[in-house]
Amino acid sequence: MPWRSGGVYLVTGGLGGIGTLVARDMAAAVRDVRIVLAGRSPLGPEQESVLDGLRDRGADVRYVRADVARAAAVRSLVDGILREHGTLHGIVHAAGVLRDGLVRGKTAEECREVLAPKVAGLVNLDEASRDVPLDFLVSFSGAAGVLGNAGQSDYAAANAFLDAYTPPPAAACRPR
């Protein structure tokens, strides 16, 4: 498994569907895990409940509001984790936004909203962690990046970028 006991992990899109699943797996699989969940949304009762559930499983977890599309915010996020924990073992990039609609009806702003968290987010995370000896930096793309999906041309493009930016799995196993 990729998680280690005593590990420190950053999960973007941390309170979304994939981010929550990953954080739950970390909390269930290893002891003394420290998880920083990052997202743009404010915490509500449902999100607080997710955090409480992770803590009940023994995880040291906190939520940080941060927009991964902004390089300065990501640099501050990574630097803060390093200051607080002294290390960062892995990054799980699960941030994303959907704005379904056919291309002819899409605005440039809607396309930017979809592309930014995945595309700029991955580049910003990679740059901010460039000098950190991570075990891994993983990003979640989807089949839409290869197959397309009606009403999700921008989402498909964002996922295709993730696939093109990251190395194939065999190469990803080598240290950066």
Residue, then its C-alpha position, 0 to 999 in steps of 0.5 A: m500500500p502507498w501509505r505509511s504509518g506516521g506518514v504525512y499526506l496532502v489530499t486536494g479536493g479532500l472533502g470531495g468524493i474521491g478525496t474522502l475515499v482516499a482519506r478514509d483508506m489512509a485512516a483505516a490502513v495505517r496508524d499515526v497518519r497525518i492528513v491535510l485535506a485541502g479544498r476551496s469550500p468552507l466547512g459545513p456540518e457534513q464536512e465536519s462529520v467527515l473530519d470527525g469520522l477520520r479522527d475517530r479512526g485515529a487520523d490526525v486530520r485538518y482541513v485547509r481552505a486553499d485554491v490549488a489553481r493559485a500558485a502562491a496558495v499551493r506554495s503556502l500550503v506545502d510550506g505550512i505542512l513542512r513547517e508543522h510536520g517537518t515532512l510531506h510523504g505524498i500528495v493526492h491530487a483529487a481536486g476538480v470541478l464539473r460544469d456540464g454543457l455542450v461546447r457551443g453553450k460554454t463560456a470561457e469562464e466556465c471552461r477556466e473553472v473546470l480546467a484550473p483545479k486539475v491543470a494549474g492545480l497539478v502544475n502548482l503542486d508539482e512545482a511547490s513540492r519539487d524539492v520535497p522527497l515525496d514517496f508519490l504525487v498521484s493525480f486522479s484523471g478519468a476515462a473522459g480524458v481518453l474517451g470524451n464525454a458529451g457535455q464535458s469537453d473541458y473536463a475531458a481536456a483537463n483529464a487528458f492533461l493530467d495523463a499527459y503531464t504525469p509519467p506512465p505507472a512504471a516510470a512513476c515508481r522511480p524517485r523524482 
